[in-house]
Amino acid sequence: MGSAVERTDEHVREYLIFRGFTNTLKNLDSEIKADKEKGFRVDKIIDQLLQFIQTFDLSGLKDYWLYLDRRLFCRLEDVYRPTVNKLRASLYRYYIINTIQKANLEKTQEFFQKQAMELQGQPEWRDWFILPFIPAPEQNQTFAPYFSRQWSDTFLVSLHNFLSVLFQCMPQPVLLSFDAEVQRTTSLTEENEQLRQKLFALQTETRDHRDGDEVVHHKLPTYVQNMDRLGDTELDLVSSQRAVSVTSTPSRNFFSTFLPQGLRTPGGKTQQVTTVSSPSQAAVGRKEQTNNQSSKLKDAVQVKEMKSAPNQASSEPPNSQSQLSNQHSNQPTHLRHKKIQTHEKERKELFHKPAPQLIEKKAEFGEMEPLNETSSNVPDASSSYLRNVAVGGEQVGQTVEQPFIKLSQEEYGEHHSSIMHCRVDCSGRRVASLDVDGVIKVWSFNPIMQTKATIMSKSPLLSLEWATKPDRLLLLGSGIGTVRLYDTEAKKNLYEMNIDETHPRILSLACSPSGSSFVCSAAAHIRTTDPARFPMQVSGQLLLWDTKTVKQQLQFSLEPVPVAINCTAFNHNGNLLVTGAADGVIRLFDMQQYESAMSWKAHDGEVYSVEFSSDENTVFSIGGDGKFIQWNIHRCGVKQSEQFLPQDATGPFVLSGYSGYKQVQVPRGRLFTFDSEGQHVLTCSSSGGIIYKLTNGEPTLESVLSLGGHKAPVVTVDWCSALDCGTCLTASMDGKIKLSTLLSQKS
């Protein structure tokens, strides 16, 4: 209840500022400062009582308890009156014991003089009047239990629990239940959406079974099979992409993006184009153009690479999607069937236009490359298309399809300087982003993009990490040797831990999956300006802290020298911890024995980012040497694969401007992240994130999708996966964060 009251006070204060009610705002602030109920915060009420006891303010203690009695306790039923009287008696005894322990006999006698009329008729106080005259009351059999730590702790806990239950049972005004109603509405909306998707899935499955005997279906991606479940989102996507294809000349990027999707539904309507093999066919109708498409493509290819080869007849594979559309058109006109036909028609018009346009355009200008070799002028996706369609005039092999489709891309632009960290919490509901000015934004993107909290730090911040349990807590590492535990819902600091004055730069934080502890990497100040000597000049520590007790548990041994640790990561159960250091060494720690299990030289230069693979048998790392390496953790220092990445994926990141302005940023946040299945990796680039397919031992990674959208270098990435849809976050040096929503096409 205390947190709800605090948030409501902030909302009321914001409303009064918006309305210009300054006098009301002043009165509100003054009354909040003088509020004896402390915003229904039990801890603050007990602190106020203890302050009266520690300062021997008997009058203040009586008046405060009398106020609580009039305001709260008198509203309780009569059955709770004995409990209230016992708590008051224990509070007075706590006061007396404190005066004796502090050797303030004058305050002890003062208490009995002022309270004699009230207490002398009560049987439980009859023996207490002799307390000031006993030489050693803590050794007396009657009073010894009250001098023990156990009694005082039991009393304070009982008082705390009583007030907490009392506040929870109080009837609340409508304003205080606002947050609960919002959460309830959100939960009902999500449940309603899930039920709606199940309903559409059942309807689609029923329709497929009904039409299965008459129509042969191709294996379609999820977004096509269940397109009526996507609603207006796919309509907007198709309309916007079709507008681009009509108004602009198809480029290689456009071709490679949409060609594999068009291959999954061969045939369909195509617009008229002019080919070099038959110029007189420019006036031929669309129907004849479609029927002769395969033979014209075969002639164009054979003229370029096989002049002496005999012509072979080719046949167009049956278009099951056209059959499906025709079958539905013969059925009675129903609103739902018309919607499905409209979707299929627009999809076929979009996905069938680019492929023949580009192929025949290249044939017209004589740019067709031999199909048995990889062409530098044609993307890999188009080469695969030509090999599958045009070899010998027959369709052979399997079509190449992209694993993801970018449905949409949104921008979060609340930062005004370069981003250092951008992380999604464990539940996928909130994002925390930190810029170089020390401003932290906590925001959500589902169902709408909205800023939840803004944290302004006086001291420089270098690292952040979400706690795992509860996931609303945020760990913030500074440049002055402190780590703060921040509650994003209550919008306040819970703790501030002083790590080490000799190593004030908190470079990395990682919370264990259980949430009971976290590791902290602390480094000394940079004592040299020589970049070549920087990795070996900075010392560091790796510490383990207990989250509940907020105390340091141990300091890990870093061999051969205590060097600065740049990045840390736990495995799924927290039994292993992997770290990457400034000396280029990867260290693997056993968190059950709290000792180093193995270490090896991984990179020539610093290790900037390190992560476990999905099966946790290997570790991936990116270093200052520009390498992306996969390591076997069962065989120390054994590489399973090694690939070179461009400089804009590994850093240092450079942003150039007018008049010779140049900004250089050393990698701080996560440089790569995996999808939910661990088969694809998202990395940084100069214009947006790039998704690669992981390969086994090949020298280069296979790029499958470029997210784009940025005008400045991307410096950190994150990937939040949920069901078939996932959200990729790419943060750049101009303070912009792009959220790219992807749809998985994996069956």
Order of alpha helices (4+ residues) and beta strands (2+ residues): alpha-alpha-alpha-alpha-alpha-alpha-alpha-alpha-alpha-alpha-alpha-alpha-alpha-alpha-alpha-alpha-alpha-alpha-beta-beta-beta-beta-beta-beta-beta-beta-beta-beta-beta-alpha-beta-beta-beta-beta-beta-beta-beta-beta-beta-beta-alpha-beta-beta-beta-beta-beta-beta-beta-beta-beta
